[in-house]
Amino acid sequence: MSSKTTKLIFIVDDDEMLQTALEDYITRKTQHKVLCFGTGEECMENLKQSPDVIIMDYYLNSVNKDAANGLDTMQAIKKKHSPIHFIMLSSQERYGIALQSLQKGAEQYVIKDEDAFDKIVEMIEELS
């Protein structure tokens, strides 16, 4: 299943194994280009590449308390680059966190479970 136009997808997650697995899955299932970043700061430094979709970890940089988390990074990007679509990715199943992500600008919220990769590919294909 691939769209007619190739999208640039950013994956922003501090879990390198998840980055690699998700990047591989998206590139096998679609014709989209994928770039991975471990911090929100790295993502923001590369916005000049004009991503179509950013898949952002909610608890990004939870180890480094001085770094921006996923929600703060998304909001900072949305202020200057509103046409970018966001999919918030998290292991959190709490309704309040999902709601907060959606209220602050994410189009979708995906829980890190066994179906997450399929859901993400489907969502990417639906975003225009």
N, C-alpha and C positions, 0 to 999 in steps of 0.2 A: 504494500500500500504506500504509494508515494504521491506527493502533490505535484502539480504542474510546474510550480516555481520552487526553486531551491531556497530554503531559509537558512539563516545563520543562527545557530542555537548556542547560547552560553550555558554551561553547567557550572554553578557556583556552590561548592560544597567542600568542607575541610576534610572529608573522608575520601582519600585518594582511591581506595578500592571501589567505592561507590561511583566516583567520577568515571573511572576506567570502564566499569561494567555498563553504566548508563550510556556513555559515549559509544561503546561498541554496539550496544543494542540499537540505539537510534540510527547509527550509520548502516547497520545491517538491514533495518526495516524501512529506511527512507533514503532519499537522495540528499538529505540536508547535511550541511557542514556543521561540525560541532567543535567548540573550543571549551577547555576546562580551566577553571580558576579555583584556587584554594581559599581566597579571601575576597571580601567585598571590595577592598581597595584595588586588588588586581583586576577585578571585573571593571571597576570604574575607570581605571587607566586604559582599558581597551575598548571603551564605548565608541571611539572614533571608527571602529569597524562596523558599526551600525547593526547590532544583532536584532533579529526579528522577535526572538523569544529568549527569555532568561528563566532558567530553572534554578530557583534559589532555595538553599537550605534555610529553614526558619531559625535554627540554633547555630547558624554559621559563626565560627570563631568563638565558640563557647569556652575554649581553653584559654584564649588570650582576652582577658576582660577589657583591655583597652581598645580592641578592634571592634569595628561596627558589626552588629549582628545582621541576620538576613532581612529582618523587617525594616531596620533603619537604613540598610543599603538600598533596599527596594524603594523606600520613600524618597531617598536622596536622588536616585536615578529617575524616578517618575516626575520629580519637579522639573527636571531639565530635558527629559527625553520621554515624554508621555506616550508616543506611539508604540513603545516596546511592550510586548505582552509578557506577563509574569505568571509562572506556575510556582507556587510555594510548595516545597517538599519538606516533610517533617515526620519524625517518628511519633509525634504527639497526636493522640486521638481525641484530645479534649475539644469540645465544641467551641469554647471561647477562643482558643488559639486559631482555629480555622476561621471563625467569624471575624476576628481581628485582622487576619491576613487579607481576607476578602474586602473588608471595609477600608483598608489602607491601600488597596490597589491591585492585589493579585486577582487574576481572572479565574484561577483555579487553585485548589488546595488538594494535594495528594499525600496520603499517608504512606510512609515507607513500609510496604508489605509485599507479599509475593506477586501481587497484580500491579504494582506501582509502575513498572516500566511499560507495560501494555497501555495503561491509562495515560501515561505521559505521551506516548507516540500518538495515540488517538486524539488527545487534546491539541498537540502540535498541528496535526493535520486539519483539525477543525478551525484553528485560528487563521484569520485572514489578514 
